Amino acid sequence: MRLSPSGLSVPGPSRRSLLRGASGAALLAGAGTPLLSACGGSASGSDPKTVTVGSNASDAVPKSAFESVYAAFKKQSGLTVDVNTKDHNTFQEQINSYLQGTPDDVFHWFAGYRMQFFAAKKLATPIDDVWAKIGDNFPEAMKKLSKGEDGTFYFVPLTTYPWAVFYRRSVFRQHGYRIPATWDDFVALLKQMQKDGLVPLAFGDKDAWPAMGTFDQINFRLNGYDFHVELMAGKASWTDAKVKDVFDHWAEILPYHQDGFMGRTWQDAAQTLVSKKAGMYLLGSFVAQQFTNRADLDDLDFFPFPEINSSYGQDTVEAPTDGFMVSRSPKNHAGVVKLLEYLGSPAAEELYLKTDPSVVAASHKADTSSYSALQKKAFEMIGGAKSLTQFMDRDSRPDFTSTVMQPGLQKFLQNPKDVDGLLSSVERQKKTIFASS
């Protein structure tokens, strides 16, 4: 993970770093040779003074940050954390085979559906005992994000970041723009920006994932968190009129998206916001990476996606969250409990962020005094949310999002007129994919 000058989340060249490496069916089917195995074999995990951890934090900065956290844990507990770090992509591609083999006691993973998938397959250990100790450290939305479908805790969150609509304060001041609170306000602002010679919405979908973020925002604003989660989990139908309504709303604002988006990366789109050629940009807070000049960075701000349905307001925030799970048969359960209780503490998060300030703490009790203005606002936005989502390719099966939704959304963006045909196709493919193991 590359560090952002803002101290906010920074992705790799073509993917958000927190979502990097999901390889569709391979992730869930465990395709390929199971290169990922437990740290030092079974003997290593049997030591009562050692807890083994399978890690996807292969980039230098997060790897170093975790080393500092584990060193502090050892000083506090006397327990050694034996870390089995693998390349981020390899870890995710081999995760299914790894968990069915002889995995480490604890492993890095993602909140939401991806956690629930392995919990439902009995490849993870419930950790309600840990949450009995750490529960007060997290807001309700983060607690909900850490539970399996059975209502049991399986996940301890560590870091997160939000998606929102980013803008330049000076541009809004110059033109007298106001932050739009509702969909009608938003559409009116887009029209005014176009009249004023600005690109209303910066947009680049060359890598196919950014559009998924737009769908998410409109869907949970229009239809609410519960329907969004059911749709992502394959339980609701893509031919439901509610989904058609999402695309109708999207089609209304599509003319205000930046032209040529199929050949533009998110970084290139961000440059139009940096240069004040674009009025707004819907993206994760890692957009700040592109603001290398301090004055430009200080001018950057954001607001939550506007309300569409007053029944749901702005109560849901898209906030991809990383943390830890426990394998199905940890060899040092007592040590695992101690480690997770520590990782679920504000102190552990604060220590991690000293080395890796590219994200914000998941705990609402973490010290934010060293945060940048954007980090503080992001932290407050996430902490104040009623519900948190993870992004389409975390809230659903990666094979479904990569092979069906990414090309499907790009088809819509290029031809928004045949939505019924598109959604019928998506629904047929969804049934096939979700019926598989």
PyMOL commands that set and color helices and strands:
alter all, ss='L'
color gray80, all
select helices_A, chain A and resi 17-19+25-29+41-45+60-77+88-93+95-100+113-120+128-137+140-145+169-175+183-195+210-232+241-256+261-263+266-274+285-290+294-298+333-343+346-355+373-383+392-395+398-414+419-435
alter helices_A, ss='H'
color red, helices_A
select strands_A, chain A and resi 50-55+80-85+106-110+156-160+163-168+199-202+278-284+300-303+316-318+321-326+360-361+387-389
alter strands_A, ss='S'
color yellow, strands_A
deselect
rebuild
show_as cartoon
